[in-house]
Amino acid sequence: MTHISPDPEPERSTGLEPGGSVPPGETPPAESSLPEAGPRETHNPTKGWAKGPLTLILVLVVLVAAFFLAYGISLML
C-alpha cells in the first residue's frame, strides 16, 4: 500500500506565488481525498453487552445496595 500525500504540490498548482501563498482574489487549491480514509471492513463486532457480564454487574450492584441498606438499618437500631 502506497501513501499518497493529501496536500497539493505547490510547484504543480496554478495560482500560487513563490513560497506557496495564494494571491488576493485566487481560490486556494483543494486537498485531494485520502484513499486510506474510512472504516476498515475487517471485523464488525456486535454492539451491546453480553448477557453474562451484564448479569454479573447487576448482581454485584444489588449485593452492594443490600449491604448498605442493611448497614443503615443496623445503625438506626
Secondary structure, 3 states (H helix, E strand, C coil): CCCCCCCCCHHHCCCCCCCCCCCCCCCCCCCCCCCCCCCCCCCCCCCCCCHHHHHHHHHHHHHHHHHHHHHHHHHHC
